[in-house]
């Protein structure tokens, strides 16, 4: 066999295997239904051997009308954490009292009241009406302006990693590229299932404000580092349009890109990525899709510089004595007493902190508790759901209201304090999911266990908002 014949044979075998894996062999065998391919936002081409090859790509487009801060001072005034970074309405209310002009008065309008006792029901017609009027005020504010046809470069630097610049490309992603049961070859892969009531709540806010405020955090692998290099070069050549420092000390910088040639270069680099993985914001993208919109607001970061924090648990008293719970844990975990210490953050996956009755225990899952070849089943959050919450406590639904999920912006001392106060029976401190675990679950077409990933830092709300008319 000649070298050319060998290359064609390899191309043929690889293409067929790939097509079968992606459930697109029907397209290939029929020389591709181009209409269907267009719906998947994939580009089809013919190589010399006559084999039809699918080039998967991730798309991004400029925002026609973006509401942005006029400068860094304005960014300080109007930007805010996302709605899902708070443990209670009280926390939202308190922040609004100190920063009444911030975008939370739109995204969490039910808390934008003079007295906490007057808070409205989240998602109620009254709250949505306030969100609509507050959005109009934000557009008319001297703190904002409308930028047209822009992508943007987004940088976040955390004080926990001061020498790491987490860089991403922001713009409009396509809802038709989201992978679903109806669209199994979509190139934007969700990391969790969608709760209809939560997506509906996001959709109602979009309709009431006629805007996309919440941004979807997407990850791409950028294996050749071409996107990272281009973003770095751009930020070194130009000054940021504005910047702000959030409550945790993270520095957020935005470079608005309205030059057509530069935008096209960035779009081409992102198109080299065969897949993107939704790291945060599944319900925001689902809301846009449910409304029949073609796009959703997104930033695409590269996985090499992304970071995860723990997603911990506080558990209410379910009527089972702590000593009995610990005794039953021994069947699925190796249990070691750590003692009475202020904090305990596991250093590695498959090490879990359990706090109750004034002391910490370390739980190590026994080998038989998970299948190492199943990326989702290997996540600690899934292990404790199956072998503690379900098997011992009888809590089969991981979203049961007796479980309180605590994001990475709260440390294990916070968990200990809530248990010591008597509010909760015990706490679980987990190691962060690794980026390799996260990508592994996505690549196996599985979902992450609920409330298992807390990417940090979070994208800041109010820095770039899409106006829909």
Secondary structure, 3 states (H helix, E strand, C coil): CCHHHHHHHHHHHHHHHHHHHCCCHHHHHCCCCHHHHHHCCCEEEECCCCCEEEECCCCCECEEEEEEECCHHHHHHHCECCHHHCCCHHHHHHHHHHCCCCCHHHHCHHHCCCCHHHCCCCCCHHHHHHHHHHHHHHHHCCCEEEEEEEEEEEEEECHHHCCCCEEEEEEEEEHHHECCCCCCCCCEECCCCCCHHHHHHHHHHHHHHCEECCCEEEEECCCCCHHHHHHHHHHHHCCCCEEEECCCCCEEEEEEECCHHHHHHHHHHHHCCCCEEEEECHHHHHHHHHCCCCEEEEEEEEHHHCCEECCEEEECCCCCCHHHHHHHHCCCEEEEEEECCCCCCCCCCCCEEEEECCEEEEEEECHHHCCCCCCCCCCHHHHHHHHHHHCCCCCCCCCCCCEEEECCCCCHHHHHHHHHCCCCCEEEEECCCCHHHHHHHHHCCCCCCCCCCEECCCCCECCEEEECC
